[in-house]
Amino acid sequence: MYTRCILKDKYSRFNLRRKFFTSTKSINALNGLPDSRNPRGESNGISQFKIQQVFPCKEYIWIDRHKFHDVGFQAQHKRSITDEEQVDPFSLVADELSILANRLRSMILTEIPKLGTAAEYFFKLGVEGKRFRPMVLLLMASSLTIGIPEVAADCLRKGLDEEQRLRQQRIAEITEMIHVASLLHDDVLDDADTRRGVGSLNFVMGNKLAVLAGDFLLSRASVALASLKNTEVVELLSKVLEHLVTGEIMQMTNTNEQRCSMEYYMQKTFYKTASLMANSCKAIALIAGQPAEVCMLAYDYGRNLGLAYQLVDDVLDFTGTTASLGKGSLSDIRQGIVTAPILFALEEFPQLHDVINRKFKKPGDIDLALEFLGKSDGIRKAKQLAAQHAGFATFSVESFPPSESEYVKLCRKALIDLSEKVITRTK
C-alpha cells in the first residue's frame, strides 16, 4: 500500500526530505540500497522510491504507509505553533467575505430575468454555502503578503496595497463562480434533487436552465479573469476548466481496470476537486509577487487540502446522514461511482471486483459492497489518507518564508487549522 507525495522542484523536494528523511540523504539510502551511509541496505521504512508521471508535469514519491508513521499524525507534532488555541479562520476574513458575496451577486446580474434568477440561485443569502474556497484564498493572500511590518498589521486588513488585494479578491470571486458552475453541471449529470439542503437548480427549474446558468457563470468568470491582464494567472485558471471536464469524462468513461485503480481514482479526484484550489492558491501567490518556489508551496497547499476534503467527503457518503450532508447518503455508490473506502476494501476482499465492474447494478450489490466495507479497514484507511494529505498541506504553510507580522502568522496558523478541520468535519 502506497500513498503519494508530490515533489515539484528542488525547493520542495529538499524541504520534504529534510522533514521526513533526516537520517538518509541519498536516493540509494531511500531505496534501501547499500551505500556509505547505509551499508547494510536497511529499508528505513521506505519500500519503494519511484518517480512517476501520474498528473501532468508532477513528480511523485510512493511511501509505504505500513512502515512509515502516519504523516497526518506527524504534522500535528512538528508545527511551530503547537500550544496555541485554534484560530477561527472565518473570523479573520469575515468582513471581506461579506463584501465579496455582495460583489458576486452583482456580477451575475443579467437583462434576462429568468437566467439571472437561475445563476443567482446558490448565491442567495441562506443557501450561499460556507464560502470555503474564498476564505482559503483570502487567508492565503494575507499569509503571503510581502514586506508588511508589524505596525502595519491593521492596515493590511483595511487594504494595504489595495490594488493587489483587489486582484486577489477577484481570483476568489472567479474561483467561487467556477465552483458553483461545476456544481450546477454536476447536479444535472448526477440527476440530483438536492444541494446544500435545498432543491437543486435542475430539480427546481429544469436541466436546460441549470446547464445554461452554469455556462453563464463560467462566462462571467472568464470576463473577470481577462480583466486581471495576467497571462500566467489566466493560463492557470483556464487549465482548471480543462481539468473539470477531464475529471468528469474520466468518471463517466473508464475501464474495469481503471475503475478498480486507486491511482486512477486519485488522478480523477485531483482534476474534479483539487485542481481548482491548487491553481487558485498559486494564482494568489503570483499576484503577491512571490518567487516560483513559494508559488509551488501555495499550489501544494491547495492541492493537498482539496484531496483531503474530497477523501473526507468519500467517507461521509458512507457514514453521514441525509440531514447532515444535505444530500442522500450512499449517493456515489448508488450511481456506480467507486470511491476511496471501497477501493481500500477491495484490497482486502477481491470478491468486490465483480460488484464494482458491474457498477453495483445487480440487486443486492450495494448491500454486498457495504457488507465487505464494514468488514474491512476501508473507512479507516480513507481517513488516514485524508490525514496524510492534510499533513502535507500543513508542511507547505510551515515552509513559507518567515514573516515578522503577527497578523500574517495568525493567517498562516488559520490555514494550518483549516487542514485539521477538513479531516475532522462531520458534514
C-alpha positions as CSV (number, residue, x, y, z in Angstrom):
1,M,0.0,0.0,0.0
2,Y,1.5,3.3,-1.1
3,T,0.5,6.9,-0.8
4,R,1.6,9.8,-2.9
5,C,3.7,12.8,-2.0
6,I,4.1,15.4,-4.8
7,L,7.5,16.9,-5.3
8,K,7.7,19.5,-8.0
9,D,11.0,21.2,-7.6
10,K,14.3,21.2,-5.7
11,Y,13.0,23.5,-3.1
12,S,10.0,21.4,-2.1
13,R,11.9,18.1,-2.6
14,F,14.6,19.2,-0.2
15,N,12.1,20.6,2.2
16,L,10.1,17.3,2.4
17,R,13.2,15.1,2.5
18,R,14.6,17.2,5.3
19,K,11.4,16.7,7.4
20,F,10.8,13.1,6.6
21,F,14.2,11.5,5.9
22,T,16.7,13.3,8.1
23,S,18.7,10.1,8.6
24,T,19.2,9.4,4.9
25,K,20.2,11.8,2.2
26,S,20.9,9.7,-0.9
27,I,18.4,8.1,-3.3
28,N,20.2,4.7,-2.6
29,A,19.5,5.0,1.1
30,L,15.9,5.9,0.4
31,N,15.6,2.8,-1.7
32,G,17.2,0.6,0.9
33,L,20.3,0.0,-1.3
34,P,23.8,-0.2,0.2
35,D,25.8,3.0,0.3
36,S,28.3,4.7,2.7
37,R,25.5,6.0,4.9
38,N,23.5,2.7,4.9
39,P,26.0,-0.2,4.2
40,R,23.6,-2.9,5.3
41,G,20.9,-1.8,2.9
42,E,18.2,-1.3,5.5
43,S,14.9,-0.1,4.2
44,N,14.5,2.8,6.7
45,G,10.7,2.4,6.3
46,I,10.7,3.2,2.6
47,S,9.9,0.2,0.4
48,Q,9.9,2.0,-2.9
49,F,11.0,5.3,-4.3
50,K,10.0,5.9,-7.8
51,I,9.2,8.9,-9.9
52,Q,6.0,8.6,-12.0
53,Q,4.2,10.9,-14.3
54,V,0.7,10.4,-12.9
55,F,-0.5,14.0,-13.1
56,P,0.9,16.2,-15.9
57,C,4.4,17.6,-15.0
58,K,4.3,16.4,-11.4
59,E,6.7,14.0,-9.7
60,Y,5.7,11.6,-7.1
61,I,7.2,9.6,-4.2
62,W,5.4,6.5,-3.2
63,I,5.7,5.8,0.5
64,D,4.9,2.6,2.2
65,R,2.1,3.6,4.7
66,H,2.5,0.4,6.8
67,K,6.2,1.0,7.5
68,F,6.1,4.8,7.7
69,H,4.5,6.7,10.6
70,D,1.2,8.4,9.8
71,V,2.1,11.8,8.2
72,G,-1.1,13.3,9.4
73,F,0.0,12.4,13.0
74,Q,3.5,13.8,12.4
75,A,2.1,17.1,11.1
76,Q,0.4,17.7,14.5
77,H,3.7,17.3,16.3
78,K,6.1,19.2,14.0
79,R,4.5,22.5,13.6
80,S,6.0,25.7,15.0
81,I,2.7,26.8,16.6
82,T,1.7,23.8,18.8
83,D,0.3,25.1,22.1
84,E,-1.9,27.9,20.9
85,E,-5.7,27.5,20.6
86,Q,-7.1,27.1,17.2
87,V,-7.9,30.2,15.2
88,D,-11.4,30.7,13.7
89,P,-10.4,31.1,10.0
90,F,-13.7,32.7,9.1
91,S,-13.4,35.5,11.6
92,L,-10.1,36.7,10.1
93,V,-11.7,37.5,6.7
94,A,-15.4,37.7,7.6
95,D,-15.8,41.3,6.5
96,E,-14.0,40.7,3.2
97,L,-16.2,37.6,2.6
98,S,-19.3,39.7,3.1
99,I,-18.1,42.3,0.6
100,L,-17.1,39.5,-1.8
101,A,-20.5,37.9,-1.6
102,N,-22.3,41.1,-2.4
103,R,-20.0,41.7,-5.3
104,L,-20.6,38.2,-6.6
105,R,-24.4,38.7,-6.6
106,S,-23.9,42.0,-8.6
107,M,-21.6,40.3,-11.1
108,I,-24.1,37.8,-12.2
109,L,-26.9,40.2,-12.9
110,T,-28.3,40.0,-16.4
111,E,-31.0,41.6,-18.5
112,I,-32.7,38.2,-18.8
113,P,-34.6,37.8,-15.5
114,K,-35.0,34.0,-15.6
115,L,-31.3,33.4,-16.4
116,G,-30.3,35.9,-13.6
117,T,-32.6,34.1,-11.1
118,A,-31.1,30.8,-12.0
119,A,-27.5,32.0,-11.9
120,E,-28.0,33.6,-8.5
121,Y,-29.7,30.5,-7.1
122,F,-26.8,29.4,-4.9
123,F,-25.5,32.9,-4.2
124,K,-28.6,33.9,-2.3
125,L,-28.4,34.6,1.5
126,G,-29.2,31.4,3.4
127,V,-28.1,29.0,0.6
128,E,-24.8,30.5,-0.5
129,G,-22.8,27.8,1.3
130,K,-19.7,28.2,3.5
131,R,-17.7,30.2,1.0
132,F,-14.9,27.8,2.0
133,R,-12.8,28.4,-1.1
134,P,-12.8,32.3,-1.0
135,M,-12.0,32.1,2.7
136,V,-8.9,29.9,2.0
137,L,-7.8,32.2,-0.8
138,L,-8.1,35.4,1.3
139,L,-6.2,33.7,4.1
140,M,-3.5,32.7,1.6
141,A,-3.3,36.2,0.3
142,S,-2.7,37.6,3.8
143,S,-0.2,34.8,4.5
144,L,1.9,35.6,1.5
145,T,1.9,39.4,1.7
146,I,5.4,40.7,1.2
147,G,7.1,43.4,3.4
148,I,4.3,44.1,5.9
149,P,5.9,45.5,9.1
150,E,4.3,44.7,12.4
151,V,3.0,48.3,12.8
152,A,1.1,47.9,9.6
153,A,-0.9,44.8,10.5
154,D,-4.1,46.7,11.0
155,C,-3.5,48.5,7.7
156,L,-3.2,45.1,5.9
157,R,-6.8,44.2,7.0
158,K,-8.0,47.6,5.8
159,G,-6.4,47.2,2.4
160,L,-2.7,48.0,2.4
161,D,-1.7,47.7,-1.3
162,E,-5.3,47.9,-2.3
163,E,-4.7,47.1,-6.0
164,Q,-3.0,43.8,-5.1
165,R,-5.7,42.9,-2.6
166,L,-8.5,43.7,-5.1
167,R,-6.9,41.5,-7.7
168,Q,-6.6,38.6,-5.2
169,Q,-10.2,39.2,-4.2
170,R,-11.1,38.9,-7.9
171,I,-9.4,35.5,-8.0
172,A,-11.5,34.4,-5.0
173,E,-14.6,35.5,-6.9
174,I,-13.6,33.8,-10.1
175,T,-12.9,30.6,-8.1
176,E,-16.3,30.6,-6.5
177,M,-18.1,31.2,-9.8
178,I,-16.2,28.3,-11.4
179,H,-17.0,26.1,-8.3
180,V,-20.8,26.9,-8.4
181,A,-20.9,26.4,-12.1
182,S,-19.4,23.0,-11.7
183,L,-22.0,22.1,-9.0
184,L,-24.8,23.1,-11.4
185,H,-23.4,20.9,-14.1
186,D,-22.7,18.0,-11.8
187,D,-26.2,18.1,-10.4
188,V,-27.5,17.7,-14.0
189,L,-25.2,14.9,-14.8
190,D,-26.0,13.1,-11.5
191,D,-29.7,13.9,-11.7
192,A,-29.5,15.2,-8.2
193,D,-32.6,16.6,-6.5
194,T,-30.9,18.4,-3.5
195,R,-27.9,20.6,-3.0
196,R,-26.9,22.4,0.3
197,G,-30.1,21.2,1.9
198,V,-32.4,22.8,-0.7
199,G,-33.8,21.6,-4.0
200,S,-31.1,21.6,-6.7
201,L,-31.5,24.1,-9.5
202,N,-32.1,21.3,-12.1
203,F,-34.8,19.9,-9.9
204,V,-36.5,23.3,-9.3
205,M,-36.0,24.9,-12.8
206,G,-35.1,22.0,-15.1
207,N,-31.9,20.7,-16.6
208,K,-31.7,23.1,-19.5
209,L,-31.8,26.2,-17.4
210,A,-29.4,24.7,-14.9
211,V,-26.8,24.0,-17.7
212,L,-27.2,27.5,-19.1
213,A,-26.9,29.0,-15.7
214,G,-23.6,27.2,-15.2
215,D,-22.4,28.3,-18.6
216,F,-23.4,31.9,-17.8
217,L,-21.3,31.8,-14.6
218,L,-18.3,30.4,-16.5
219,S,-18.6,33.2,-19.0
220,R,-18.8,35.8,-16.2
221,A,-15.7,34.2,-14.6
222,S,-13.9,34.4,-17.9
223,V,-14.6,38.1,-18.3
224,A,-13.4,38.7,-14.7
225,L,-10.3,36.6,-15.4
226,A,-9.4,38.6,-18.5
227,S,-9.7,41.8,-16.6
228,L,-6.7,40.7,-14.4
229,K,-4.4,41.1,-17.5
230,N,-2.0,38.5,-16.2
231,T,-1.2,35.8,-18.7
232,E,0.1,33.3,-16.2
233,V,-2.9,33.6,-14.0
234,V,-5.2,33.3,-17.0
235,E,-3.4,30.1,-18.0
236,L,-3.7,28.6,-14.6
237,L,-7.4,29.1,-14.1
238,S,-8.1,28.2,-17.7
239,K,-6.4,24.9,-17.1
240,V,-8.8,24.3,-14.2
241,L,-11.7,24.4,-16.6
242,E,-10.0,21.7,-18.7
243,H,-9.4,19.6,-15.6
244,L,-13.0,19.8,-14.5
245,V,-14.1,18.4,-17.9
246,T,-11.3,15.8,-18.0
247,G,-12.2,14.6,-14.5
248,E,-15.9,14.3,-15.3
249,I,-15.1,12.3,-18.5
250,M,-12.7,10.0,-16.5
251,Q,-15.6,9.3,-14.1
252,M,-18.1,8.6,-16.9
253,T,-15.9,6.6,-19.2
254,N,-13.5,4.1,-17.5
255,T,-12.4,0.5,-18.0
256,N,-12.8,-2.2,-15.4
257,E,-9.1,-1.9,-14.6
258,Q,-9.3,1.9,-14.1
259,R,-12.4,1.6,-12.0
260,C,-10.5,-0.5,-9.5
261,S,-7.4,1.6,-9.5
262,M,-6.6,3.9,-6.6
263,E,-4.1,5.8,-8.8
264,Y,-6.8,6.4,-11.4
265,Y,-9.2,7.5,-8.7
266,M,-6.8,10.0,-7.2
267,Q,-6.0,11.5,-10.6
268,K,-9.6,11.9,-11.3
269,T,-10.2,13.4,-7.9
270,F,-7.4,15.9,-8.5
271,Y,-9.0,17.0,-11.7
272,K,-12.5,17.2,-10.4
273,T,-11.8,18.7,-6.9
274,A,-8.3,19.7,-6.1
275,S,-7.1,21.4,-9.2
276,L,-9.3,24.4,-8.6
277,M,-8.0,25.0,-5.2
278,A,-4.4,24.2,-6.1
279,N,-4.2,26.6,-9.1
280,S,-6.2,29.3,-7.4
281,C,-3.8,29.3,-4.4
282,K,-0.9,29.5,-6.9
283,A,-2.6,32.4,-8.6
284,I,-2.9,34.2,-5.3
285,A,0.9,33.8,-4.7
286,L,1.7,35.0,-8.2
287,I,-0.3,38.2,-7.7
288,A,1.5,38.6,-4.4
289,G,4.8,38.7,-6.3
290,Q,6.2,35.6,-4.6
291,P,9.1,33.6,-6.2
292,A,8.4,30.3,-8.0
293,E,9.3,28.1,-5.0
294,V,6.7,29.8,-2.8
295,C,4.1,29.7,-5.6
296,M,4.6,26.0,-5.7
297,L,4.2,25.7,-1.9
298,A,0.9,27.6,-2.3
299,Y,-0.1,25.1,-5.0
300,D,0.8,22.2,-2.8
301,Y,-1.3,23.5,0.0
302,G,-4.4,23.9,-2.2
303,R,-3.9,20.5,-3.9
304,N,-3.5,18.6,-0.7
305,L,-6.3,20.4,1.1
306,G,-8.6,19.7,-1.8
307,L,-7.7,16.0,-1.9
308,A,-8.2,15.7,1.9
309,Y,-11.5,17.4,1.6
310,Q,-12.7,15.0,-1.1
311,L,-11.5,11.9,0.8
312,V,-13.4,13.0,3.8
313,D,-16.5,13.5,1.6
314,D,-16.0,9.9,0.4
315,V,-16.1,8.7,4.0
316,L,-19.1,10.9,4.9
317,D,-21.0,9.5,1.9
318,F,-21.0,6.2,3.9
319,T,-21.1,7.4,7.5
320,G,-23.0,10.7,7.2
321,T,-26.8,11.2,7.3
322,T,-29.1,12.9,4.8
323,A,-29.8,15.7,7.4
324,S,-26.1,16.5,8.0
325,L,-24.9,16.2,4.4
326,G,-27.8,17.9,2.7
327,K,-28.0,15.0,0.2
328,G,-28.8,11.4,0.3
329,S,-26.0,9.2,1.8
330,L,-24.6,6.5,-0.4
331,S,-25.2,8.8,-3.4
332,D,-21.9,7.8,-5.1
333,I,-22.3,4.1,-4.8
334,R,-25.9,4.3,-6.0
335,Q,-24.6,6.0,-9.1
336,G,-22.0,3.3,-9.6
337,I,-19.1,5.6,-8.6
338,V,-16.3,3.9,-6.8
339,T,-14.5,6.0,-4.1
340,A,-11.6,5.5,-1.7
341,P,-13.3,3.5,1.1
342,I,-14.5,0.9,-1.4
343,L,-11.1,0.8,-3.2
344,F,-9.4,0.1,0.1
345,A,-11.9,-2.6,1.0
346,L,-11.2,-4.1,-2.4
347,E,-7.6,-4.7,-1.4
348,E,-8.8,-7.0,1.4
349,F,-11.8,-8.5,-0.4
350,P,-11.0,-9.2,-4.1
351,Q,-14.6,-10.5,-4.4
352,L,-15.6,-6.9,-4.8
353,H,-14.1,-6.8,-8.3
354,D,-17.2,-8.3,-9.9
355,V,-19.5,-6.0,-8.0
356,I,-17.5,-2.9,-8.9
357,N,-17.2,-3.9,-12.6
358,R,-21.0,-4.1,-13.0
359,K,-21.3,-0.7,-11.2
360,F,-23.4,-2.1,-8.3
361,K,-26.4,-2.5,-10.7
362,K,-27.4,-6.0,-9.8
363,P,-30.0,-6.3,-7.0
364,G,-28.2,-6.8,-3.7
365,D,-24.8,-5.4,-5.0
366,I,-24.9,-2.3,-2.8
367,D,-25.7,-4.3,0.3
368,L,-22.9,-6.7,-0.5
369,A,-20.4,-3.9,-1.1
370,L,-21.4,-2.3,2.3
371,E,-21.0,-5.7,4.0
372,F,-17.5,-6.0,2.7
373,L,-16.7,-2.4,3.5
374,G,-17.9,-3.0,7.1
375,K,-15.6,-5.9,7.5
376,S,-12.6,-4.1,6.0
377,D,-10.4,-1.2,7.0
378,G,-11.7,0.9,4.1
379,I,-13.1,3.7,6.1
380,R,-10.1,3.9,8.5
381,K,-7.6,3.9,5.6
382,A,-9.5,6.6,3.7
383,K,-9.5,8.7,6.8
384,Q,-5.8,8.0,7.2
385,L,-5.0,9.0,3.6
386,A,-7.0,12.3,4.1
387,A,-5.0,13.0,7.3
388,Q,-1.8,12.4,5.3
389,H,-2.7,14.9,2.7
390,A,-3.8,17.4,5.4
391,G,-0.3,16.9,6.9
392,F,1.3,17.7,3.5
393,A,-0.8,20.9,3.4
394,T,0.5,21.8,6.8
395,F,4.1,21.3,5.8
396,S,3.6,23.6,2.8
397,V,2.4,26.5,5.0
398,E,5.2,25.9,7.6
399,S,7.7,26.2,4.7
400,F,6.5,29.7,3.7
401,P,9.2,32.4,4.0
402,P,9.5,33.8,7.6
403,S,7.4,36.9,8.5
404,E,7.6,39.2,11.4
405,S,4.0,40.2,11.2
406,E,1.8,38.7,13.9
407,Y,-1.3,39.0,11.6
408,V,0.5,37.1,8.8
409,K,1.4,34.4,11.3
410,L,-2.2,34.3,12.5
411,C,-3.4,33.8,8.9
412,R,-0.9,31.0,8.4
413,K,-2.0,29.3,11.6
414,A,-5.6,29.6,10.3
415,L,-4.6,27.8,7.1
416,I,-3.0,25.0,9.2
417,D,-6.0,24.8,11.4
418,L,-8.2,24.5,8.3
419,S,-6.3,21.4,7.3
420,E,-7.3,19.9,10.6
421,K,-10.9,21.0,10.4
422,V,-11.2,19.5,7.0
423,I,-10.4,16.0,8.3
424,T,-12.5,16.2,11.5
425,R,-15.7,17.6,10.0
426,T,-18.9,15.7,10.1
427,K,-20.7,17.4,7.2
